[in-house]
Amino acid sequence: MEIKRGKYTLKSDRWCFWVEEEYEFYDKKTDKTKVLTRNASGYYADIEQLANGLVDHLIGESDATSMRKLLEDIKGVKQKVAKMTYNKLSQITEEQISE
């Protein structure tokens, strides 16, 4: 599975789920900007573990300087992950289910 959502791509194979993130890299040697990908999560056995891991990862990137700001960031991250998970499930077609 490979579902792109903005700069993030939700991927899976038979054994695990993970999220990759696109980012821009400026190469001084060629004087060009390249779009590269990096792992934005760990590797998880199921989608629920991935969602929890992604929440932890995104919260860890918070620049909060107060508890109130941290709580707002946590709420926003949980909503973002829930939306990503919902979008993944909503893209499943009846043909895929019957396979």
Secondary structure per residue as TSV (DSSP state, phi and psi in degrees):
chain	resnum	aa	ss	phi	psi
A	1	M	-	360.0	144.9
A	2	E	E	-151.1	106.0
A	3	I	E	-120.9	117.0
A	4	K	E	-90.0	135.9
A	5	R	E	-143.2	99.9
A	6	G	T	64.0	-129.8
A	7	K	T	-87.3	0.1
A	8	Y	E	-107.2	146.5
A	9	T	E	-128.9	121.2
A	10	L	E	-84.9	124.1
A	11	K	E	-126.9	156.0
A	12	S	E	-154.1	159.1
A	13	D	-	-133.1	-163.5
A	14	R	S	-64.1	-23.7
A	15	W	S	-110.2	-23.6
A	16	C	-	-157.4	170.0
A	17	F	E	-119.3	147.9
A	18	W	E	-158.3	167.5
A	19	V	E	-123.4	132.6
A	20	E	E	-109.2	148.5
A	21	E	E	-122.0	133.6
A	22	E	E	-85.4	142.2
A	23	Y	E	-146.8	158.1
A	24	E	E	-94.7	138.8
A	25	F	E	-127.7	125.2
A	26	Y	E	-90.9	118.7
A	27	D	E	-94.2	110.5
A	28	K	T	-65.2	-32.3
A	29	K	T	-66.3	-41.9
A	30	T	T	-98.6	-7.8
A	31	D	T	58.4	37.0
A	32	K	E	-131.8	154.6
A	33	T	E	-97.8	130.4
A	34	K	E	-112.9	148.7
A	35	V	E	-98.7	118.6
A	36	L	E	-117.9	168.8
A	37	T	E	-122.3	151.1
A	38	R	E	-141.4	157.7
A	39	N	E	-72.5	125.6
A	40	A	-	-102.3	5.9
A	41	S	S	-151.3	178.5
A	42	G	-	-86.5	-166.4
A	43	Y	-	-107.2	128.6
A	44	Y	B	-127.3	147.8
A	45	A	S	-72.3	-27.6
A	46	D	S	-143.4	167.6
A	47	I	H	-65.7	-32.8
A	48	E	H	-66.2	-42.7
A	49	Q	H	-63.7	-39.9
A	50	L	H	-61.2	-46.6
A	51	A	H	-59.3	-45.2
A	52	N	H	-63.7	-42.3
A	53	G	H	-64.8	-38.9
A	54	L	H	-67.7	-39.2
A	55	V	H	-58.2	-49.3
A	56	D	H	-58.9	-43.5
A	57	H	H	-62.8	-48.2
A	58	L	H	-69.3	-35.6
A	59	I	H	-66.5	-37.4
A	60	G	H	-61.9	-22.7
A	61	E	T	-86.6	-0.5
A	62	S	-	-61.9	141.3
A	63	D	-	-103.2	27.6
A	64	A	-	-61.2	141.9
A	65	T	S	-118.9	4.4
A	66	S	S	-144.6	159.6
A	67	M	H	-64.3	-38.4
A	68	R	H	-60.5	-45.4
A	69	K	H	-64.2	-40.5
A	70	L	H	-61.8	-43.8
A	71	L	H	-63.4	-38.2
A	72	E	H	-63.8	-43.4
A	73	D	H	-62.7	-42.2
A	74	I	H	-61.4	-45.3
A	75	K	H	-60.2	-44.2
A	76	G	H	-64.3	-40.7
A	77	V	H	-65.4	-44.7
A	78	K	H	-62.8	-38.2
A	79	Q	H	-66.0	-40.8
A	80	K	H	-62.7	-45.6
A	81	V	H	-66.9	-41.3
A	82	A	H	-61.2	-40.5
A	83	K	H	-65.8	-42.5
A	84	M	H	-62.1	-43.3
A	85	T	H	-65.4	-43.9
A	86	Y	H	-60.7	-45.0
A	87	N	H	-61.9	-37.7
A	88	K	H	-61.2	-48.4
A	89	L	H	-69.9	-32.9
A	90	S	H	-73.8	-15.3
A	91	Q	T	-86.9	-5.1
A	92	I	-	-71.9	129.3
A	93	T	-	-98.3	163.9
A	94	E	H	-62.7	-32.9
A	95	E	H	-64.1	-40.6
A	96	Q	H	-65.8	-36.0
A	97	I	H	-67.2	-37.4
A	98	S	H	-81.3	-8.1
A	99	E	-	-70.9	360.0
